[in-house]
Amino acid sequence: MNVIGIETSCDETAVAVVADGRYLLSNVIASQSDLHAAHGGIVPEVASRQHIRHISRIASQAVDEAGLDWKDIDAVAVTHGPGLAGALIVGVNTAKGIAASLGIPFLGVNHLEGHIYAAWLDKAMVQQTAPEVRFPLMCLITSGGHTDLIVMAGHGQFNLIGQTRDDAAGEAFDKVARVLGLGFPGGPEIQRVARPGNRAGHLPRAWLRGTEDFSFSGLKTAALNKAKSLGLYPSPPEGADPGLVAELAASFQDSVVDVLVTKTVSAAERYGCRGILLGGGVAANALLRQEIEVQSPLPSMIPPAQLCTDNGAMIAACAWYSLTSGKRSSLDLDILPRLRLGIKLD
Protein backbone atom coordinates (compact mmCIF):
# COMPACT_ATOMS: atom_id res chain seq x y z
CA MET A 1 0.00 0.00 0.00
CA ASN A 2 1.46 3.36 -1.08
CA VAL A 3 0.39 6.10 1.32
CA ILE A 4 1.06 9.79 0.70
CA GLY A 5 1.50 11.70 3.95
CA ILE A 6 1.04 15.45 4.33
CA GLU A 7 2.38 17.44 7.28
CA THR A 8 1.73 21.19 7.68
CA SER A 9 1.27 21.59 11.43
CA CYS A 10 3.86 24.33 11.86
CA ASP A 11 6.50 25.74 9.52
CA GLU A 12 7.46 22.74 7.36
CA THR A 13 5.51 22.01 4.17
CA ALA A 14 6.22 18.28 4.00
CA VAL A 15 4.90 15.49 1.78
CA ALA A 16 6.21 11.93 1.53
CA VAL A 17 5.26 8.58 0.05
CA VAL A 18 5.72 5.46 2.19
CA ALA A 19 5.05 1.86 1.15
CA ASP A 20 3.58 -0.62 3.64
CA GLY A 21 4.18 1.63 6.62
CA ARG A 22 7.97 1.26 6.51
CA TYR A 23 9.61 1.85 3.15
CA LEU A 24 10.44 5.47 2.46
CA LEU A 25 9.93 6.13 -1.26
CA SER A 26 10.19 9.92 -1.07
CA ASN A 27 10.36 12.63 1.56
CA VAL A 28 10.12 16.24 0.37
CA ILE A 29 10.25 19.20 2.75
CA ALA A 30 10.06 22.94 2.11
CA SER A 31 11.47 24.55 5.24
CA GLN A 32 10.54 28.05 6.38
CA SER A 33 13.30 28.34 9.00
CA ASP A 34 15.18 31.12 7.24
CA LEU A 35 11.98 33.11 6.78
CA HIS A 36 11.04 32.95 10.48
CA ALA A 37 14.61 33.37 11.79
CA ALA A 38 14.38 37.14 11.38
CA HIS A 39 11.51 37.15 13.91
CA GLY A 40 13.16 34.75 16.36
CA GLY A 41 10.18 32.38 16.16
CA ILE A 42 7.24 31.17 14.09
CA VAL A 43 4.81 33.78 12.75
CA PRO A 44 1.57 31.77 12.21
CA GLU A 45 0.12 33.93 9.43
CA VAL A 46 3.37 33.83 7.48
CA ALA A 47 3.60 30.06 7.92
CA SER A 48 0.08 29.55 6.56
CA ARG A 49 0.76 31.66 3.46
CA GLN A 50 3.95 29.74 2.74
CA HIS A 51 2.12 26.42 2.99
CA ILE A 52 -0.39 27.63 0.39
CA ARG A 53 2.45 28.67 -1.91
CA HIS A 54 4.33 25.37 -1.71
CA ILE A 55 1.89 22.52 -1.03
CA SER A 56 0.88 21.65 -4.62
CA ARG A 57 4.46 21.66 -5.87
CA ILE A 58 5.75 19.63 -2.92
CA ALA A 59 3.01 17.02 -3.31
CA SER A 60 3.73 16.55 -7.02
CA GLN A 61 7.46 16.37 -6.33
CA ALA A 62 6.94 13.67 -3.68
CA VAL A 63 5.02 11.45 -6.11
CA ASP A 64 7.62 12.01 -8.85
CA GLU A 65 10.57 11.24 -6.56
CA ALA A 66 8.84 8.05 -5.42
CA GLY A 67 8.88 6.93 -9.06
CA LEU A 68 5.10 6.68 -9.09
CA ASP A 69 2.09 8.17 -10.85
CA TRP A 70 -0.89 9.53 -8.94
CA LYS A 71 -2.82 6.40 -9.93
CA ASP A 72 -0.35 4.37 -7.85
CA ILE A 73 -1.28 6.19 -4.62
CA ASP A 74 -3.58 4.00 -2.50
CA ALA A 75 -4.41 6.37 0.38
CA VAL A 76 -3.76 9.87 1.65
CA ALA A 77 -2.99 10.79 5.27
CA VAL A 78 -2.63 14.23 6.82
CA THR A 79 -1.90 15.84 10.17
CA HIS A 80 -5.13 17.33 11.55
CA GLY A 81 -3.73 18.30 14.95
CA PRO A 82 -2.13 19.48 17.09
CA GLY A 83 -0.59 22.54 15.47
CA LEU A 84 -1.23 26.03 14.14
CA ALA A 85 -4.82 26.31 12.93
CA GLY A 86 -4.10 28.13 9.68
CA ALA A 87 -1.26 25.80 8.80
CA LEU A 88 -3.31 22.67 9.55
CA ILE A 89 -6.17 23.86 7.33
CA VAL A 90 -3.87 24.02 4.28
CA GLY A 91 -2.73 20.43 4.68
CA VAL A 92 -6.14 18.99 5.53
CA ASN A 93 -7.89 20.68 2.61
CA THR A 94 -5.16 19.55 0.22
CA ALA A 95 -5.46 15.96 1.44
CA LYS A 96 -9.24 16.04 1.07
CA GLY A 97 -8.88 17.29 -2.47
CA ILE A 98 -6.46 14.49 -3.36
CA ALA A 99 -8.66 11.82 -1.79
CA ALA A 100 -11.82 13.08 -3.49
CA SER A 101 -10.23 13.43 -6.91
CA LEU A 102 -8.58 10.00 -6.84
CA GLY A 103 -11.37 8.20 -4.98
CA ILE A 104 -8.97 6.81 -2.37
CA PRO A 105 -9.17 6.45 1.43
CA PHE A 106 -8.45 9.52 3.56
CA LEU A 107 -7.19 9.55 7.15
CA GLY A 108 -6.48 12.29 9.68
CA VAL A 109 -3.42 11.59 11.85
CA ASN A 110 -2.35 12.89 15.25
CA HIS A 111 0.96 14.71 14.77
CA LEU A 112 2.35 13.34 18.03
CA GLU A 113 1.54 9.77 17.05
CA GLY A 114 3.30 10.44 13.76
CA HIS A 115 6.53 11.27 15.60
CA ILE A 116 6.38 7.85 17.25
CA TYR A 117 6.10 6.03 13.92
CA ALA A 118 9.15 7.79 12.48
CA ALA A 119 11.09 5.08 14.33
CA TRP A 120 9.51 2.40 12.14
CA LEU A 121 10.75 3.87 8.86
CA ASP A 122 13.47 2.08 6.91
CA LYS A 123 15.16 4.69 4.76
CA ALA A 124 17.54 2.19 3.15
CA MET A 125 14.67 -0.11 2.14
CA VAL A 126 16.88 -3.15 2.69
CA GLN A 127 15.13 -4.93 5.55
CA GLN A 128 12.51 -7.36 4.35
CA THR A 129 10.81 -7.81 7.71
CA ALA A 130 9.76 -5.22 10.25
CA PRO A 131 12.08 -4.83 13.24
CA GLU A 132 10.98 -6.78 16.28
CA VAL A 133 9.18 -4.44 18.67
CA ARG A 134 8.37 -5.57 22.18
CA PHE A 135 5.57 -3.64 23.83
CA PRO A 136 5.04 -1.75 26.03
CA LEU A 137 7.34 1.07 24.95
CA MET A 138 8.12 4.25 26.87
CA CYS A 139 7.89 7.06 24.31
CA LEU A 140 9.49 10.45 24.91
CA ILE A 141 8.00 12.94 22.45
CA THR A 142 9.91 16.18 22.78
CA SER A 143 9.67 19.16 20.44
CA GLY A 144 9.06 22.89 20.34
CA GLY A 145 5.48 22.47 21.51
CA HIS A 146 5.45 19.22 23.48
CA THR A 147 7.41 17.25 26.03
CA ASP A 148 5.35 14.14 26.76
CA LEU A 149 6.01 10.72 28.27
CA ILE A 150 3.66 8.15 26.76
CA VAL A 151 3.34 4.43 27.40
CA MET A 152 2.63 2.67 24.10
CA ALA A 153 0.95 -0.63 24.93
CA GLY A 154 0.53 -1.58 21.26
CA HIS A 155 -0.27 -0.02 17.91
CA GLY A 156 -2.84 2.73 18.51
CA GLN A 157 -2.77 2.22 22.30
CA PHE A 158 -1.33 5.20 24.18
CA ASN A 159 -1.41 6.36 27.79
CA LEU A 160 -0.03 9.78 28.73
CA ILE A 161 1.88 9.59 32.02
CA GLY A 162 3.83 12.85 32.03
CA GLN A 163 4.00 16.21 30.27
CA THR A 164 5.57 19.63 30.60
CA ARG A 165 3.91 21.99 33.05
CA ASP A 166 5.19 25.08 31.27
CA ASP A 167 7.73 25.39 28.44
CA ALA A 168 8.41 22.43 26.18
CA ALA A 169 12.08 21.47 25.86
CA GLY A 170 12.31 22.75 22.29
CA GLU A 171 10.70 26.05 23.26
CA ALA A 172 13.27 26.47 26.03
CA PHE A 173 16.08 25.79 23.54
CA ASP A 174 14.71 28.51 21.25
CA LYS A 175 14.39 31.07 24.04
CA VAL A 176 17.82 30.44 25.54
CA ALA A 177 19.40 30.57 22.09
CA ARG A 178 17.82 33.99 21.64
CA VAL A 179 19.26 35.13 25.01
CA LEU A 180 22.72 33.99 23.87
CA GLY A 181 22.44 35.80 20.55
CA LEU A 182 22.27 32.57 18.54
CA GLY A 183 20.05 31.76 15.58
CA PHE A 184 16.69 30.07 15.12
CA PRO A 185 15.74 27.28 15.59
CA GLY A 186 17.60 27.23 18.88
CA GLY A 187 18.21 23.51 19.36
CA PRO A 188 20.66 23.05 16.47
CA GLU A 189 22.36 26.37 17.30
CA ILE A 190 22.95 25.50 20.94
CA GLN A 191 24.23 22.06 19.97
CA ARG A 192 26.56 23.65 17.39
CA VAL A 193 28.28 26.03 19.80
CA ALA A 194 28.10 24.06 23.06
CA ARG A 195 31.51 23.43 24.63
CA PRO A 196 31.93 22.06 28.16
CA GLY A 197 33.60 24.32 30.71
CA ASN A 198 33.24 25.50 34.30
CA ARG A 199 33.41 29.30 34.18
CA ALA A 200 29.76 29.65 33.11
CA GLY A 201 28.68 27.47 36.00
CA HIS A 202 26.23 24.66 36.63
CA LEU A 203 22.53 25.22 35.89
CA PRO A 204 19.73 23.68 37.99
CA ARG A 205 17.48 20.71 37.21
CA ALA A 206 13.72 20.71 37.87
CA TRP A 207 13.09 17.13 38.89
CA LEU A 208 9.45 17.50 40.05
CA ARG A 209 9.96 14.43 42.20
CA GLY A 210 6.99 12.15 42.63
CA THR A 211 5.66 12.92 39.16
CA GLU A 212 6.58 12.06 35.56
CA ASP A 213 6.07 15.70 34.53
CA PHE A 214 8.67 18.16 33.26
CA SER A 215 9.35 21.86 33.77
CA PHE A 216 11.84 24.00 31.86
CA SER A 217 10.64 27.52 32.65
CA GLY A 218 12.84 27.84 35.73
CA LEU A 219 15.88 26.58 33.83
CA LYS A 220 15.23 29.15 31.12
CA THR A 221 15.14 31.91 33.77
CA ALA A 222 18.31 30.59 35.41
CA ALA A 223 20.10 30.68 32.04
CA LEU A 224 18.91 34.26 31.49
CA ASN A 225 20.13 35.37 34.92
CA LYS A 226 23.47 33.63 34.39
CA ALA A 227 23.86 35.34 31.00
CA LYS A 228 23.21 38.71 32.68
CA SER A 229 25.74 38.02 35.43
CA LEU A 230 28.37 37.10 32.82
CA GLY A 231 27.69 40.25 30.81
CA LEU A 232 26.30 38.30 27.87
CA TYR A 233 22.79 39.77 27.98
CA PRO A 234 21.17 41.94 26.67
CA SER A 235 24.22 42.15 24.42
CA PRO A 236 27.82 41.14 25.11
CA PRO A 237 30.34 43.98 25.35
CA GLU A 238 32.93 44.36 22.63
CA GLY A 239 35.75 41.91 23.21
CA ALA A 240 33.65 39.59 25.40
CA ASP A 241 34.96 36.02 25.58
CA PRO A 242 32.92 33.92 23.11
CA GLY A 243 33.92 30.86 25.12
CA LEU A 244 31.47 31.90 27.82
CA VAL A 245 28.57 31.61 25.38
CA ALA A 246 29.75 28.13 24.41
CA GLU A 247 30.04 27.07 28.04
CA LEU A 248 26.64 28.44 29.03
CA ALA A 249 25.06 26.75 25.99
CA ALA A 250 26.65 23.47 27.05
CA SER A 251 25.47 23.87 30.64
CA PHE A 252 21.92 24.52 29.49
CA GLN A 253 21.95 21.56 27.10
CA ASP A 254 23.35 19.29 29.82
CA SER A 255 20.54 20.26 32.19
CA VAL A 256 17.78 19.58 29.65
CA VAL A 257 19.25 16.26 28.55
CA ASP A 258 19.93 15.11 32.11
CA VAL A 259 16.29 15.59 33.12
CA LEU A 260 14.86 14.09 29.93
CA VAL A 261 17.01 10.97 30.06
CA THR A 262 16.84 10.36 33.80
CA LYS A 263 13.05 10.71 34.01
CA THR A 264 12.45 8.66 30.84
CA VAL A 265 14.63 5.75 31.94
CA SER A 266 13.17 5.80 35.44
CA ALA A 267 9.59 5.86 34.12
CA ALA A 268 10.30 3.03 31.69
CA GLU A 269 11.48 0.83 34.56
CA ARG A 270 8.59 1.83 36.79
CA TYR A 271 5.96 1.01 34.15
CA GLY A 272 7.57 -2.29 33.14
CA CYS A 273 8.41 -1.16 29.60
CA ARG A 274 10.51 -3.30 27.30
CA GLY A 275 12.03 -0.49 25.27
CA ILE A 276 12.39 3.27 24.92
CA LEU A 277 11.42 5.30 21.84
CA LEU A 278 12.40 8.89 21.08
CA GLY A 279 10.48 11.21 18.77
CA GLY A 280 10.09 14.89 17.97
CA GLY A 281 12.50 17.60 16.88
CA VAL A 282 14.54 17.63 20.10
CA ALA A 283 15.22 13.90 19.55
CA ALA A 284 17.64 15.01 16.83
CA ASN A 285 19.93 16.38 19.57
CA ALA A 286 23.15 14.35 19.51
CA LEU A 287 23.72 14.48 23.29
CA LEU A 288 20.17 13.29 24.03
CA ARG A 289 20.51 10.38 21.59
CA GLN A 290 23.89 9.44 23.04
CA GLU A 291 22.79 9.56 26.67
CA ILE A 292 19.66 7.47 26.08
CA GLU A 293 21.83 4.79 24.50
CA VAL A 294 24.39 4.96 27.33
CA GLN A 295 22.08 5.18 30.33
CA SER A 296 19.14 2.99 29.34
CA PRO A 297 19.34 -0.73 30.19
CA LEU A 298 16.49 -1.22 27.69
CA PRO A 299 16.75 -1.31 23.89
CA SER A 300 15.99 2.01 22.24
CA MET A 301 14.26 3.04 19.01
CA ILE A 302 15.54 6.38 17.72
CA PRO A 303 14.70 7.68 14.22
CA PRO A 304 17.45 9.15 12.03
CA ALA A 305 17.93 12.81 12.93
CA GLN A 306 16.36 13.98 9.65
CA LEU A 307 13.16 12.09 10.50
CA CYS A 308 12.87 13.55 14.03
CA THR A 309 11.81 16.98 12.78
CA ASP A 310 8.41 17.40 11.10
CA ASN A 311 8.00 15.36 7.92
CA GLY A 312 5.30 13.71 5.85
CA ALA A 313 6.89 10.26 6.05
CA MET A 314 6.03 9.81 9.72
CA ILE A 315 2.40 10.70 8.97
CA ALA A 316 2.20 8.17 6.14
CA ALA A 317 3.89 5.46 8.22
CA CYS A 318 1.56 6.05 11.15
CA ALA A 319 -1.50 6.02 8.92
CA TRP A 320 -0.68 2.63 7.41
CA TYR A 321 -1.30 0.84 10.72
CA SER A 322 -4.75 2.42 11.04
CA LEU A 323 -5.68 2.05 7.37
CA THR A 324 -4.87 -1.67 7.33
CA SER A 325 -7.15 -2.14 10.34
CA GLY A 326 -10.00 -0.49 8.43
CA LYS A 327 -9.96 3.01 9.87
CA ARG A 328 -10.97 5.93 7.66
CA SER A 329 -11.82 9.61 8.09
CA SER A 330 -14.75 11.32 6.42
CA LEU A 331 -14.24 14.33 4.21
CA ASP A 332 -15.85 16.56 6.84
CA LEU A 333 -12.91 15.95 9.21
CA ASP A 334 -12.02 19.14 11.06
CA ILE A 335 -8.68 20.36 12.39
CA LEU A 336 -7.91 20.00 16.12
CA PRO A 337 -5.16 22.50 17.03
CA ARG A 338 -5.03 21.33 20.66
CA LEU A 339 -5.26 17.60 20.01
CA ARG A 340 -3.56 15.41 22.63
CA LEU A 341 -2.30 11.84 22.49
CA GLY A 342 -3.30 9.23 25.02
CA ILE A 343 -5.40 9.13 28.15
CA LYS A 344 -3.74 10.80 31.13
CA LEU A 345 -2.97 8.26 33.85
CA ASP A 346 -2.91 9.51 37.43
Secondary structure by P-SEA (a helix, b strand, c coil): cbbbbbbccccccccccccccccccccccccccccccccccccaaaaaaaaaacaaaaaaaaaaaaccccccccbbbbbcccccaaaaaaaaaaaaaaaaaabbbbbbbcaaaaaaaccccccccccccccccccccbbbbbccccbbbbbbccccbbbbcbbbccccaaaaaaaaaaaaccccccaaaaaacbbbbccccbbbbbccccccccccaaaaaaaaaaaaaacccccccccccaaaaaaaaaaaaaaaaaaaaaaaaaaaaaacccbbbbbccccccaaaaaaaaacccbbbbbcccccccccaaaaaaaaaaaaaaccccccccccccccccccccc
